[in-house]
Amino acid sequence: MSGTETSEIPGFIAVETGDDGGLPLAIAWSLSDGRIKQTLIQPDDDWLTEELISLGGYSLEELSSLGVSPLDVIRELETDHFNETLFTAGISDDESALSRLFDTYGLDPFVELAPAESLYASLAPGDWARARGELFGILGLEPLRPEHEVEVMLHLHQRLNGTDEG
């Protein structure tokens, strides 16, 4: 293999959480071909017994009927990214939300999270965050929606690697 170029896209992940306590509500991640998987997450019964839970802008009925179980989320993530490093814009929030998913079933996380800006060593501190913020505005996307977060990180990756086709 010559050079350091690779056509494989790194895995990006984002988790939407409730305001307090980090209840995972929705998740999205990218695949190596650039596609994005996303879903709402059905709250586990144990999560709902906690005081002051926040469901963000979702209703319990919406999460229960449209979401998938936390175990199904874990299984799908395992199929796509077992023992891989996934890149995120908000590492501590995403780590705590993923930990909650895994802890529900007594499982150890099989993915590691890293800050997305660590992929771009040549950028000055703060440049990645600024470019990310600008891209949200250009694309008309919302920063707190996981699928939008992942889409922006994918676009930014293509732009920073000179593979931007759009």
N, CA, C and O atoms as a DFTB+ gen file, in Angstrom:
664 C
 N C O
     1  1       0.860      -1.185       0.000
     2  2       0.000       0.000       0.000
     3  2       0.893       1.231       0.000
     4  3       1.792       1.350       0.832
     5  1       0.654       2.121      -0.907
     6  2       1.511       3.301      -0.988
     7  2       0.797       4.534      -0.478
     8  3      -0.414       4.683      -0.643
     9  1       1.562       5.416       0.144
    10  2       0.991       6.673       0.640
    11  2       0.143       6.458       1.872
    12  3       0.026       5.345       2.384
    13  1      -0.450       7.553       2.340
    14  2      -1.296       7.473       3.530
    15  2      -2.748       7.749       3.198
    16  3      -3.584       7.856       4.096
    17  1      -3.052       7.865       1.918
    18  2      -4.427       8.170       1.542
    19  2      -5.300       6.945       1.701
    20  3      -4.873       5.823       1.428
    21  1      -6.492       7.160       2.131
    22  2      -7.474       6.088       2.225
    23  2      -8.820       6.634       1.812
    24  3      -9.156       7.781       2.108
    25  1      -9.593       5.806       1.124
    26  2     -10.908       6.269       0.692
    27  2     -11.952       6.007       1.774
    28  3     -13.085       6.479       1.675
    29  1     -11.569       5.254       2.808
    30  2     -12.513       4.956       3.876
    31  2     -12.749       6.192       4.739
    32  3     -11.815       6.899       5.118
    33  1     -13.983       6.423       5.026
    34  2     -14.379       7.561       5.846
    35  2     -14.402       7.118       7.306
    36  3     -14.932       6.050       7.612
    37  1     -13.835       7.920       8.217
    38  2     -13.895       7.542       9.628
    39  2     -15.341       7.472      10.113
    40  3     -16.237       8.077       9.524
    41  1     -15.550       6.734      11.183
    42  2     -16.880       6.653      11.774
    43  2     -17.140       7.863      12.663
    44  3     -16.332       8.196      13.530
    45  1     -18.267       8.512      12.438
    46  2     -18.692       9.639      13.268
    47  2     -19.954       9.230      14.000
    48  3     -20.756       8.457      13.475
    49  1     -20.137       9.746      15.218
    50  2     -21.302       9.396      16.019
    51  2     -21.773      10.618      16.798
    52  3     -20.976      11.476      17.178
    53  1     -23.076      10.680      17.026
    54  2     -23.663      11.727      17.867
    55  2     -24.878      11.142      18.572
    56  3     -25.620      10.343      18.001
    57  1     -25.070      11.555      19.836
    58  2     -26.203      11.088      20.624
    59  2     -26.941      12.308      21.152
    60  3     -26.333      13.209      21.729
    61  1     -28.251      12.333      20.953
    62  2     -29.070      13.402      21.523
    63  2     -29.532      12.953      22.898
    64  3     -29.987      11.824      23.078
    65  1     -29.409      13.849      23.863
    66  2     -29.791      13.510      25.228
    67  2     -30.810      14.504      25.757
    68  3     -30.968      15.605      25.229
    69  1     -31.501      14.086      26.818
    70  2     -32.385      15.004      27.518
    71  2     -31.549      16.060      28.217
    72  3     -30.341      15.895      28.385
    73  1     -32.190      17.143      28.622
    74  2     -31.474      18.274      29.212
    75  2     -30.668      17.888      30.447
    76  3     -29.484      18.211      30.538
    77  1     -31.291      17.206      31.388
    78  2     -30.609      16.810      32.620
    79  2     -30.293      15.325      32.552
    80  3     -31.022      14.575      31.903
    81  1     -29.267      14.899      33.178
    82  2     -29.054      13.470      33.353
    83  2     -28.618      12.677      32.146
    84  3     -28.320      11.493      32.302
    85  1     -28.559      13.234      30.970
    86  2     -28.026      12.542      29.809
    87  2     -28.810      11.349      29.321
    88  3     -28.216      10.390      28.827
    89  1     -30.139      11.373      29.442
    90  2     -30.960      10.278      28.934
    91  2     -30.819      10.214      27.407
    92  3     -31.150      11.184      26.726
    93  1     -30.330       9.082      26.850
    94  2     -30.174       8.999      25.392
    95  2     -31.534       8.925      24.702
    96  3     -32.338       8.035      24.982
    97  1     -31.777       9.861      23.806
    98  2     -33.068       9.948      23.121
    99  2     -32.991       9.544      21.650
   100  3     -33.917       8.932      21.117
   101  1     -31.888       9.890      21.005
   102  2     -31.708       9.585      19.585
   103  2     -30.214       9.419      19.329
   104  3     -29.381       9.984      20.038
   105  1     -29.892       8.640      18.311
   106  2     -28.491       8.381      17.984
   107  2     -28.330       8.313      16.478
   108  3     -29.240       7.906      15.755
   109  1     -27.156       8.717      16.019
   110  2     -26.820       8.603      14.601
   111  2     -25.335       8.304      14.493
   112  3     -24.535       8.780      15.298
   113  1     -24.975       7.515      13.498
   114  2     -23.562       7.278      13.210
   115  2     -23.401       7.071      11.724
   116  3     -24.344       6.725      11.013
   117  1     -22.170       7.294      11.270
   118  2     -21.873       7.124       9.858
   119  2     -21.276       5.747       9.611
   120  3     -20.721       5.111      10.506
   121  1     -21.410       5.316       8.374
   122  2     -20.788       4.078       7.918
   123  2     -19.580       4.450       7.065
   124  3     -19.440       5.602       6.657
   125  1     -18.716       3.490       6.797
   126  2     -17.480       3.778       6.070
   127  2     -17.723       4.280       4.645
   128  3     -16.832       4.866       4.031
   129  1     -18.927       4.052       4.122
   130  2     -19.238       4.541       2.773
   131  2     -19.921       5.912       2.790
   132  3     -20.312       6.426       1.742
   133  1     -20.062       6.504       3.985
   134  2     -20.638       7.844       4.083
   135  2     -22.126       7.874       4.370
   136  3     -22.685       8.948       4.592
   137  1     -22.779       6.723       4.372
   138  2     -24.203       6.709       4.733
   139  2     -24.348       6.952       6.226
   140  3     -23.409       6.743       6.994
   141  1     -25.537       7.397       6.631
   142  2     -25.805       7.689       8.040
   143  2     -26.965       6.820       8.509
   144  3     -28.004       6.734       7.853
   145  1     -26.766       6.175       9.660
   146  2     -27.853       5.450      10.325
   147  2     -28.312       6.314      11.487
   148  3     -27.503       6.935      12.176
   149  1     -29.620       6.343      11.693
   150  2     -30.172       7.140      12.789
   151  2     -31.427       6.486      13.320
   152  3     -32.129       5.783      12.594
   153  1     -31.711       6.724      14.605
   154  2     -32.947       6.215      15.192
   155  2     -33.235       6.938      16.501
   156  3     -32.339       7.471      17.156
   157  1     -34.488       6.938      16.851
   158  2     -34.879       7.329      18.203
   159  2     -34.640       6.121      19.095
   160  3     -34.597       4.989      18.614
   161  1     -34.484       6.356      20.389
   162  2     -34.207       5.278      21.337
   163  2     -35.368       5.167      22.324
   164  3     -35.743       6.143      22.974
   165  1     -35.932       3.952      22.426
   166  2     -36.973       3.713      23.427
   167  2     -36.344       3.789      24.807
   168  3     -35.348       3.113      25.063
   169  1     -36.902       4.596      25.701
   170  2     -36.314       4.652      27.038
   171  2     -36.529       3.340      27.790
   172  3     -37.618       2.766      27.765
   173  1     -35.492       2.885      28.445
   174  2     -35.595       1.703      29.294
   175  2     -36.478       2.058      30.485
   176  3     -36.472       3.201      30.941
   177  1     -37.238       1.089      30.994
   178  2     -38.128       1.351      32.136
   179  2     -37.367       1.914      33.330
   180  3     -37.878       2.790      34.028
   181  1     -36.155       1.426      33.575
   182  2     -35.361       1.921      34.702
   183  2     -35.033       3.403      34.546
   184  3     -34.920       4.120      35.540
   185  1     -34.882       3.862      33.319
   186  2     -34.567       5.272      33.084
   187  2     -35.746       6.155      33.478
   188  3     -35.567       7.279      33.945
   189  1     -36.950       5.627      33.284
   190  2     -38.156       6.431      33.501
   191  2     -38.515       6.576      34.966
   192  3     -39.342       7.418      35.317
   193  1     -37.911       5.774      35.824
   194  2     -38.220       5.877      37.254
   195  2     -37.413       6.976      37.938
   196  3     -37.684       7.325      39.086
   197  1     -36.429       7.516      37.238
   198  2     -35.593       8.564      37.826
   199  2     -36.360       9.877      37.884
   200  3     -37.183      10.178      37.019
   201  1     -36.073      10.642      38.912
   202  2     -36.683      11.958      39.034
   203  2     -36.070      12.905      38.006
   204  3     -34.922      12.740      37.593
   205  1     -36.838      13.874      37.614
   206  2     -36.371      14.949      36.735
   207  2     -35.836      14.472      35.394
   208  3     -34.906      15.071      34.855
   209  1     -36.412      13.395      34.842
   210  2     -35.939      12.988      33.521
   211  2     -36.452      13.977      32.489
   212  3     -37.550      14.521      32.615
   213  1     -35.661      14.191      31.496
   214  2     -36.033      15.100      30.424
   215  2     -36.045      14.326      29.113
   216  3     -35.080      13.639      28.778
   217  1     -37.134      14.442      28.382
   218  2     -37.254      13.771      27.094
   219  2     -37.017      14.741      25.939
   220  3     -37.404      14.476      24.801
   221  1     -36.376      15.868      26.247
   222  2     -36.112      16.843      25.193
   223  2     -37.412      17.269      24.543
   224  3     -38.393      17.552      25.231
   225  1     -37.424      17.314      23.223
   226  2     -38.629      17.708      22.497
   227  2     -39.506      16.533      22.122
   228  3     -40.409      16.679      21.297
   229  1     -39.264      15.372      22.707
   230  2     -40.017      14.168      22.358
   231  2     -41.029      13.831      23.442
   232  3     -40.858      14.191      24.606
   233  1     -42.081      13.138      23.040
   234  2     -43.026      12.610      24.024
   235  2     -42.642      11.154      24.293
   236  3     -41.978      10.519      23.473
   237  1     -43.055      10.641      25.423
   238  2     -42.793       9.247      25.760
   239  2     -43.425       8.326      24.711
   240  3     -42.841       7.308      24.338
   241  1     -44.613       8.689      24.243
   242  2     -45.300       7.880      23.231
   243  2     -44.497       7.836      21.933
   244  3     -44.381       6.788      21.299
   245  1     -43.944       8.986      21.548
   246  2     -43.156       9.066      20.318
   247  2     -41.905       8.183      20.410
   248  3     -41.602       7.429      19.486
   249  1     -41.181       8.282      21.537
   250  2     -39.978       7.472      21.711
   251  2     -40.319       5.989      21.772
   252  3     -39.598       5.163      21.211
   253  1     -41.417       5.644      22.452
   254  2     -41.803       4.244      22.595
   255  2     -42.265       3.628      21.283
   256  3     -41.952       2.473      20.996
   257  1     -43.006       4.390      20.485
   258  2     -43.549       3.813      19.254
   259  2     -42.595       3.923      18.065
   260  3     -42.583       3.035      17.213
   261  1     -41.798       4.987      17.988
   262  2     -40.919       5.183      16.836
   263  2     -39.479       4.766      17.102
   264  3     -38.711       4.555      16.163
   265  1     -39.106       4.646      18.377
   266  2     -37.735       4.306      18.719
   267  2     -37.494       2.813      18.724
   268  3     -38.421       2.010      18.626
   269  1     -36.213       2.460      18.842
   270  2     -35.843       1.057      18.977
   271  2     -35.253       0.864      20.374
   272  3     -34.814       1.821      21.013
   273  1     -35.250      -0.372      20.832
   274  2     -34.764      -0.647      22.182
   275  2     -33.267      -0.334      22.273
   276  3     -32.546      -0.421      21.280
   277  1     -32.811       0.030      23.472
   278  2     -31.381       0.272      23.641
   279  2     -30.534      -0.942      23.237
   280  3     -29.443      -0.778      22.693
   281  1     -31.028      -2.153      23.499
   282  2     -30.276      -3.356      23.126
   283  2     -30.145      -3.472      21.603
   284  3     -29.091      -3.859      21.098
   285  1     -31.214      -3.136      20.872
   286  2     -31.142      -3.160      19.408
   287  2     -30.168      -2.112      18.881
   288  3     -29.479      -2.348      17.888
   289  1     -30.105      -0.942      19.546
   290  2     -29.134       0.087      19.165
   291  2     -27.725      -0.457      19.344
   292  3     -26.878      -0.305      18.463
   293  1     -27.473      -1.096      20.494
   294  2     -26.156      -1.665      20.783
   295  2     -25.788      -2.726      19.747
   296  3     -24.663      -2.751      19.249
   297  1     -26.737      -3.597      19.429
   298  2     -26.469      -4.663      18.448
   299  2     -26.134      -4.085      17.074
   300  3     -25.211      -4.556      16.409
   301  1     -26.870      -3.084      16.657
   302  2     -26.628      -2.469      15.351
   303  2     -25.275      -1.757      15.325
   304  3     -24.532      -1.843      14.347
   305  1     -24.971      -1.056      16.412
   306  2     -23.679      -0.381      16.516
   307  2     -22.544      -1.406      16.500
   308  3     -21.499      -1.178      15.890
   309  1     -22.759      -2.533      17.173
   310  2     -21.749      -3.592      17.182
   311  2     -21.518      -4.137      15.777
   312  3     -20.377      -4.379      15.386
   313  1     -22.586      -4.329      15.024
   314  2     -22.479      -4.830      13.656
   315  2     -21.657      -3.863      12.792
   316  3     -20.857      -4.289      11.958
   317  1     -21.862      -2.579      13.000
   318  2     -21.217      -1.569      12.146
   319  2     -19.833      -1.147      12.622
   320  3     -18.980      -0.818      11.797
   321  1     -19.586      -1.148      13.934
   322  2     -18.352      -0.528      14.447
   323  2     -17.721      -1.257      15.629
   324  3     -17.217      -0.598      16.537
   325  1     -17.727      -2.575      15.655
   326  2     -17.146      -3.303      16.784
   327  2     -15.651      -3.016      16.897
   328  3     -14.918      -3.101      15.911
   329  1     -15.202      -2.674      18.118
   330  2     -13.789      -2.389      18.423
   331  2     -13.194      -1.286      17.550
   332  3     -12.031      -1.368      17.155
   333  1     -13.973      -0.271      17.252
   334  2     -13.479       0.848      16.458
   335  2     -13.505       2.125      17.292
   336  3     -14.162       2.199      18.331
   337  1     -12.781       3.116      16.814
   338  2     -12.840       4.454      17.391
   339  2     -13.806       5.265      16.546
   340  3     -13.670       5.332      15.324
   341  1     -14.776       5.877      17.197
   342  2     -15.727       6.744      16.523
   343  2     -15.444       8.176      16.955
   344  3     -15.020       8.430      18.082
   345  1     -15.684       9.093      16.047
   346  2     -15.350      10.491      16.294
   347  2     -16.612      11.306      16.537
   348  3     -17.633      11.113      15.877
   349  1     -16.519      12.216      17.493
   350  2     -17.687      12.958      17.951
   351  2     -17.349      14.432      18.160
   352  3     -16.194      14.795      18.383
   353  1     -18.371      15.264      18.083
   354  2     -18.194      16.692      18.343
   355  2     -18.301      16.999      19.825
   356  3     -17.750      17.998      20.289
   357  1     -19.003      16.157      20.579
   358  2     -19.212      16.403      22.011
   359  2     -18.885      15.186      22.821
   360  3     -19.783      14.508      23.320
   361  1     -17.613      14.895      22.962
   362  2     -17.176      13.606      23.487
   363  2     -17.740      13.262      24.866
   364  3     -18.161      12.124      25.073
   365  1     -17.766      14.196      25.814
   366  2     -18.213      13.832      27.166
   367  2     -19.705      13.525      27.194
   368  3     -20.116      12.569      27.852
   369  1     -20.523      14.305      26.500
   370  2     -21.963      14.045      26.450
   371  2     -22.255      12.719      25.756
   372  3     -23.072      11.931      26.232
   373  1     -21.586      12.476      24.630
   374  2     -21.820      11.238      23.895
   375  2     -21.316      10.036      24.678
   376  3     -21.951       8.982      24.662
   377  1     -20.185      10.176      25.366
   378  2     -19.665       9.075      26.186
   379  2     -20.620       8.716      27.307
   380  3     -20.877       7.537      27.549
   381  1     -21.149       9.717      27.993
   382  2     -22.060       9.410      29.104
   383  2     -23.361       8.795      28.592
   384  3     -23.916       7.907      29.239
   385  1     -23.850       9.248      27.454
   386  2     -25.078       8.674      26.887
   387  2     -24.847       7.227      26.440
   388  3     -25.686       6.362      26.689
   389  1     -23.720       6.962      25.786
   390  2     -23.413       5.589      25.379
   391  2     -23.203       4.688      26.594
   392  3     -23.640       3.538      26.601
   393  1     -22.536       5.212      27.615
   394  2     -22.332       4.434      28.839
   395  2     -23.666       4.015      29.428
   396  3     -23.818       2.891      29.905
   397  1     -24.620       4.912      29.393
   398  2     -25.943       4.597      29.931
   399  2     -26.589       3.453      29.142
   400  3     -27.204       2.559      29.724
   401  1     -26.445       3.490      27.814
   402  2     -26.989       2.401      26.988
   403  2     -26.358       1.068      27.384
   404  3     -27.064       0.088      27.624
   405  1     -25.038       1.037      27.451
   406  2     -24.334      -0.202      27.760
   407  2     -24.583      -0.650      29.198
   408  3     -24.789      -1.837      29.451
   409  1     -24.565       0.296      30.142
   410  2     -24.766      -0.035      31.560
   411  2     -26.126      -0.674      31.814
   412  3     -26.269      -1.490      32.725
   413  1     -27.117      -0.310      31.020
   414  2     -28.463      -0.870      31.163
   415  2     -28.427      -2.393      31.074
   416  3     -29.231      -3.077      31.707
   417  1     -27.489      -2.919      30.285
   418  2     -27.393      -4.366      30.089
   419  2     -26.125      -4.955      30.708
   420  3     -25.786      -6.109      30.446
   421  1     -25.424      -4.169      31.526
   422  2     -24.211      -4.642      32.170
   423  2     -23.088      -4.932      31.188
   424  3     -22.241      -5.785      31.448
   425  1     -23.075      -4.235      30.071
   426  2     -22.069      -4.461      29.029
   427  2     -20.978      -3.393      29.089
   428  3     -21.216      -2.260      29.506
   429  1     -19.789      -3.781      28.667
   430  2     -18.705      -2.818      28.509
   431  2     -18.770      -2.259      27.093
   432  3     -18.984      -3.014      26.145
   433  1     -18.592      -0.958      26.935
   434  2     -18.602      -0.385      25.580
   435  2     -17.514      -1.012      24.712
   436  3     -16.388      -1.221      25.163
   437  1     -17.864      -1.310      23.464
   438  2     -16.919      -1.912      22.530
   439  2     -16.440      -0.897      21.498
   440  3     -15.729      -1.248      20.557
   441  1     -16.832       0.361      21.678
   442  2     -16.318       1.437      20.829
   443  2     -15.626       2.451      21.726
   444  3     -15.961       2.602      22.901
   445  1     -14.668       3.130      21.152
   446  2     -13.986       4.207      21.850
   447  2     -14.347       5.505      21.141
   448  3     -14.451       5.538      19.915
   449  1     -14.535       6.562      21.902
   450  2     -14.844       7.850      21.296
   451  2     -13.623       8.747      21.354
   452  3     -12.837       8.702      22.301
   453  1     -13.482       9.563      20.319
   454  2     -12.398      10.536      20.248
   455  2     -12.954      11.815      19.652
   456  3     -13.923      11.771      18.893
   457  1     -12.359      12.956      19.982
   458  2     -12.835      14.213      19.401
   459  2     -12.578      14.236      17.895
   460  3     -11.489      13.893      17.435
   461  1     -13.584      14.640      17.145
   462  2     -13.473      14.668      15.683
   463  2     -12.322      15.560      15.214
   464  3     -11.667      15.252      14.219
   465  1     -12.073      16.659      15.924
   466  2     -11.003      17.556      15.475
   467  2      -9.631      16.901      15.549
   468  3      -8.686      17.382      14.923
   469  1      -9.502      15.795      16.315
   470  2      -8.210      15.101      16.407
   471  2      -7.809      14.444      15.081
   472  3      -6.656      14.050      14.912
   473  1      -8.743      14.327      14.153
   474  2      -8.445      13.774      12.831
   475  2      -7.633      14.745      11.975
   476  3      -7.049      14.350      10.966
   477  1      -7.600      16.007      12.376
   478  2      -7.028      17.053      11.525
   479  2      -5.922      17.789      12.267
   480  3      -6.110      18.912      12.733
   481  1      -4.771      17.143      12.369
   482  2      -3.656      17.677      13.149
   483  2      -3.145      19.016      12.619
   484  3      -2.560      19.795      13.372
   485  1      -3.356      19.285      11.350
   486  2      -2.825      20.525      10.767
   487  2      -3.675      21.754      11.088
   488  3      -3.248      22.879      10.826
   489  1      -4.861      21.560      11.646
   490  2      -5.728      22.692      11.976
   491  2      -5.289      23.361      13.268
   492  3      -4.875      22.700      14.220
   493  1      -5.385      24.679      13.282
   494  2      -5.118      25.428      14.514
   495  2      -6.251      25.170      15.500
   496  3      -7.379      24.906      15.085
   497  1      -5.965      25.243      16.820
   498  2      -7.021      25.044      17.810
   499  2      -8.206      25.990      17.537
   500  3      -8.026      27.187      17.309
   501  1      -9.389      25.431      17.567
   502  2     -10.601      26.225      17.348
   503  2     -11.059      26.284      15.899
   504  3     -12.217      26.610      15.640
   505  1     -10.180      25.979      14.947
   506  2     -10.560      26.061      13.526
   507  2     -11.632      25.043      13.161
   508  3     -12.558      25.348      12.410
   509  1     -11.502      23.818      13.703
   510  2     -12.483      22.792      13.376
   511  2     -13.867      23.204      13.900
   512  3     -14.864      23.083      13.189
   513  1     -13.919      23.689      15.138
   514  2     -15.195      24.094      15.738
   515  2     -15.817      25.255      14.953
   516  3     -17.029      25.280      14.737
   517  1     -14.998      26.200      14.534
   518  2     -15.519      27.322      13.736
   519  2     -16.057      26.829      12.395
   520  3     -17.148      27.218      11.978
   521  1     -15.303      25.987      11.733
   522  2     -15.733      25.463      10.432
   523  2     -17.018      24.648      10.589
   524  3     -17.906      24.716       9.740
   525  1     -17.115      23.884      11.667
   526  2     -18.317      23.093      11.950
   527  2     -19.522      24.012      12.115
   528  3     -20.579      23.771      11.531
   529  1     -19.361      25.067      12.913
   530  2     -20.453      26.019      13.127
   531  2     -20.893      26.690      11.837
   532  3     -22.089      26.852      11.594
   533  1     -19.936      27.078      11.014
   534  2     -20.267      27.702       9.726
   535  2     -21.030      26.737       8.834
   536  3     -21.984      27.127       8.161
   537  1     -20.612      25.484       8.828
   538  2     -21.243      24.479       7.970
   539  2     -22.690      24.217       8.374
   540  3     -23.540      23.983       7.514
   541  1     -22.978      24.255       9.670
   542  2     -24.370      24.122      10.099
   543  2     -25.215      25.216       9.454
   544  3     -26.307      24.948       8.953
   545  1     -24.711      26.446       9.466
   546  2     -25.440      27.560       8.875
   547  2     -25.600      27.415       7.375
   548  3     -26.684      27.646       6.838
   549  1     -24.534      27.036       6.698
   550  2     -24.563      26.885       5.241
   551  2     -25.557      25.804       4.825
   552  3     -26.321      25.981       3.876
   553  1     -25.538      24.686       5.544
   554  2     -26.412      23.560       5.196
   555  2     -27.818      23.690       5.775
   556  3     -28.711      22.921       5.417
   557  1     -28.020      24.665       6.673
   558  2     -29.337      24.855       7.285
   559  2     -29.729      23.717       8.205
   560  3     -30.898      23.334       8.253
   561  1     -28.770      23.171       8.936
   562  2     -29.030      22.038       9.824
   563  2     -28.991      22.481      11.279
   564  3     -28.484      23.554      11.602
   565  1     -29.542      21.627      12.162
   566  2     -29.624      21.937      13.592
   567  2     -28.539      21.176      14.363
   568  3     -28.445      19.954      14.255
   569  1     -27.717      21.899      15.145
   570  2     -26.603      21.259      15.855
   571  2     -26.984      20.186      16.872
   572  3     -26.157      19.316      17.145
   573  1     -28.143      20.196      17.428
   574  2     -28.458      19.221      18.470
   575  2     -29.083      17.935      17.945
   576  3     -29.293      16.994      18.710
   577  1     -29.381      17.883      16.657
   578  2     -29.949      16.654      16.084
   579  2     -28.812      15.729      15.655
   580  3     -27.965      16.132      14.858
   581  1     -28.776      14.506      16.163
   582  2     -27.631      13.630      15.892
   583  2     -27.356      13.404      14.407
   584  3     -26.200      13.415      13.984
   585  1     -28.399      13.200      13.621
   586  2     -28.172      12.949      12.196
   587  2     -27.569      14.179      11.512
   588  3     -26.790      14.047      10.568
   589  1     -27.931      15.378      11.990
   590  2     -27.363      16.610      11.441
   591  2     -25.912      16.761      11.881
   592  3     -25.064      17.177      11.092
   593  1     -25.621      16.423      13.144
   594  2     -24.240      16.472      13.641
   595  2     -23.342      15.574      12.786
   596  3     -22.268      15.990      12.353
   597  1     -23.789      14.353      12.551
   598  2     -22.997      13.401      11.779
   599  2     -22.854      13.884      10.341
   600  3     -21.770      13.784       9.766
   601  1     -23.914      14.401       9.757
   602  2     -23.852      14.906       8.382
   603  2     -22.832      16.037       8.264
   604  3     -22.052      16.073       7.312
   605  1     -22.836      16.950       9.218
   606  2     -21.884      18.064       9.194
   607  2     -20.453      17.553       9.357
   608  3     -19.549      18.016       8.661
   609  1     -20.238      16.601      10.268
   610  2     -18.888      16.056      10.443
   611  2     -18.409      15.358       9.166
   612  3     -17.230      15.447       8.823
   613  1     -19.313      14.661       8.456
   614  2     -18.957      14.021       7.187
   615  2     -18.587      15.066       6.134
   616  3     -17.569      14.930       5.457
   617  1     -19.410      16.110       5.993
   618  2     -19.116      17.181       5.029
   619  2     -17.791      17.850       5.355
   620  3     -16.977      18.110       4.468
   621  1     -17.584      18.124       6.629
   622  2     -16.358      18.787       7.059
   623  2     -15.148      17.894       6.782
   624  3     -14.096      18.383       6.372
   625  1     -15.295      16.601       7.005
   626  2     -14.203      15.669       6.724
   627  2     -13.856      15.689       5.227
   628  3     -12.684      15.720       4.853
   629  1     -14.878      15.671       4.392
   630  2     -14.639      15.707       2.939
   631  2     -13.958      17.017       2.541
   632  3     -13.049      17.025       1.712
   633  1     -14.401      18.108       3.131
   634  2     -13.822      19.402       2.813
   635  2     -12.349      19.471       3.249
   636  3     -11.493      19.935       2.496
   637  1     -12.076      19.011       4.450
   638  2     -10.718      19.103       4.984
   639  2      -9.744      18.120       4.344
   640  3      -8.529      18.302       4.411
   641  1     -10.287      17.085       3.726
   642  2      -9.436      16.104       3.023
   643  2      -9.438      16.303       1.525
   644  3      -8.882      15.486       0.792
   645  1     -10.057      17.382       1.054
   646  2     -10.065      17.680      -0.379
   647  2     -10.876      16.728      -1.207
   648  3     -10.626      16.572      -2.402
   649  1     -11.864      16.074      -0.581
   650  2     -12.717      15.148      -1.325
   651  2     -14.140      15.658      -1.431
   652  3     -15.054      14.896      -1.747
   653  1     -14.334      16.942      -1.170
   654  2     -15.672      17.536      -1.217
   655  2     -16.174      17.546      -2.647
   656  3     -15.580      18.171      -3.525
   657  1     -17.278      16.843      -2.869
   658  2     -17.844      16.751      -4.220
   659  2     -19.034      17.651      -4.408
   660  3     -19.605      17.703      -5.498
   661  1     -19.424      18.369      -3.360
   662  2     -20.638      19.150      -3.479
   663  2     -20.332      20.514      -3.215
   664  3     -21.219      21.366      -3.260
